Amino acid sequence: MKQVTFLALTTCLMAFAVSDLRAAEANPARDAIMAGLGAEAKASDPAFAGFSPQRGQALYGAKSTVGKPDTPSCTTCHTADPTQMGQTRAGKEIDAMAVSKTPNRFTDPEKVAKWFGRNCNSVLGRPCTAAEKGDFLTYLIGR
Amino acid sequence: MTINDPINDGHVPVWDMPTRIYHWGQAGLVTLALVTGFLIPTDWLNIHVIIGTLIAMLLVFRVVWGFFGSEYARFGSFIFHPRRVVEHLNSVLERAPAPHLGHNPAGAVMVTLLMVVVGLMLASGYILLGGTYKEGPFATVFSYASGESAGSVHTLLAYGLIGLVLIHVLGVWVESRLSGENLIRAMVSGVKRQTAAAPAWPPRSARPLTTGFVLTGIGYLIAVGLVWSLRQPPAVPRLAPDPIYKAECGGCHWVYHPSLLPAATWRRLMTGLDDHFGEDASLAPERAAAITAWLTSHGAETWDTLPAHRLGTLDPAGPPRITTAPFWKRQHSHIPPAIFKSIKGGPGACDACHTDADSGRFSFRRIDRQHRLLLQPPSPKATP
């Protein structure tokens, strides 16, 4: 009985170790999201030549006067430094946006779609383009 | 020494020590209860409840002492025929009241009235505490409506009590002037001048042992009652938040208890998620529908708590913001804005101070003052 428990524990630990290693490296779910955005960007603009972390960083820090007045920028809630924890206007903590700090960021397509849908409207007053989303994620994956 | 033995200079002991302690204790505590009841904001009301509980203990003792105390403490020594009361008042008007060692007939009526009114205030106070605030031994016994009715009675009696106390003090002053004996000092020293004939019956002495037994018995009954009240199910039934509601809404803000808004307001709020207090909080339609169904089936109408009854006064045409409800504003009007600024999430983060917010009860006894009073510097993350 003891041996079985030991084996089960070891297997669990090994599984965790492996999943942890994977998280630190490229994540297939995240890669799929990026690939989808890439294809979408290419479809809307044949001249599209890949995502840019610089454009993503600019978008992250930009101040908008068009969206809702309480949320002029991504930094309103996520702070200017994406490796820091953010905070919602109602006081709840938000995990750091940088993938280096929050390894499971941008791995759930539904979640990614939900928050781009909400926050592009809140901050920019319009939906984001696939190119903008891809730039944004590229910047944060690199942080 | 029996009670009417003159003490050398013609003074006799009248008010025994327990009666005097009761009198001045009651005078001080009732004054404090009136001041706190009328003046302090609701969130400090626990002080008032503690004072009331001390008064209840004093009054229970005094009632027992009225049967087993020494002569002039006994109720039997100050039961007078109504005619004697009228006679006495007439003699006061003629500036020649007959001397009495214990209570005179008018004074007897007054102390009886004071004890009855204080007793009724205690009863109505505990019903108010239980029914309206869902606290205390009657939290599971009385409804919000009963609590509110008891609250009206409690307030009316308080005005009545102020009137009685003023008349009582006036009466003591008039009697002192007319009799030439300082009755206030007599209630401190316990002795009065031997001016009146001793009662026709032999003066009875106190029976402290019997008093002790009776008080122990009453204490036991109260303890049984308290144990019973502690074993009751919670006065406000616990309702676990719907998992979808908790996950979606709780991601950004405190998981508001569904009792805080009426169903119609929840519905209105859920149909305007694209502009949710200044942000787009749109949800997948099926998830929004599930949350709406849960909130509207557990809205304010289905709860018997104070917030459920009072926050409903929210302007149906205005934004469904709880902090704009007149009741909310009134209850929080004395809290400095700096305290709200120090709270992550501001005044909408109810659970920052209300430790029972998740139950929907919002009792004044469950406020985390440590948090409220220790100003915390604003979070450096909240850069504009």
Interface residues (C-beta under 8 A of the other chain):
Chain A: K68 P69 D70 T71 P72 T75 T76 T79 A80 Q84 M85 G86 Q87 T88 R89 A90 G91 K92 K114 G117 R118 N119 N121 S122
Chain B: G250 G251 C252 H253 W254 D274 D275 F277 G278 E279 D280 A281 S282 L283 A284 I343 K344 G345 G346 G348 A349 A352 S379 K381 A382 T383 P384
